[in-house]
């Protein structure tokens, strides 16, 4: 094995992506951080990844993933708020309403897929047919409800990675969970355990550095009281090989 191949293998083993690939355009993605504020110290929901997955084995993560085409078309119980839509539109180029909606919807879908916890609302009459990854909502007589989501941050994976994502990090209160799908978390699943952990606790210290940055932003906002849509939204990106932090719309 060459030194280069050995280095590549080491990076994969450590859960790190190689950073020498040609430019790839980032794919839209969304992450949902669920928060329980019923106690003195806020708690966030994290899932522990299977020890045998290639990327970040055994690490605690938040549910999330890339936007699917179906996320643009799925009917909803309520629209995203105008304030959230405005926050998602910030930046260049401006994000149109359909894309803004798909980002919020993707966060809800990924959370339901990976944790079994669904943010939805029962609607009057017959629920439109939902299939694929949205079937758990239809089975429960629900449509996804993004009206309780807040945008916490936006981050783009550095250039040179084989997989790049333009990720919007959302948060919602645990009270927005309206349905639980049994059997999603088990020993052979991608996530083998779900844990509510206090902000600042040890399991969160081992998160991906960018995720820790976002979590620090959330911690700061929670310390000021109820979440608000008019709070500054940071944008983490890389320029000249260094991470930059801007404020969307500033």
Beta strands, then each sheet from edge to edge (+ up, - down):
strand 1: 27-36
strand 2: 43-49
strand 3: 60-61
strand 4: 64-66
strand 5: 76-78
strand 6: 117-118
strand 7: 120-122
strand 8: 142-145
strand 9: 150-156
strand 10: 165-173
strand 11: 179-180
strand 12: 191-198
strand 13: 234-239
strand 14: 242-247
sheet 1: 3+ 2- 1+ 4-
sheet 2: 3+ 2- 1+ 10+ 9- 13- 14+
sheet 3: 3+ 2- 12+
sheet 4: 5+ 8+ 7-
sheet 5: 6+ 11-
end
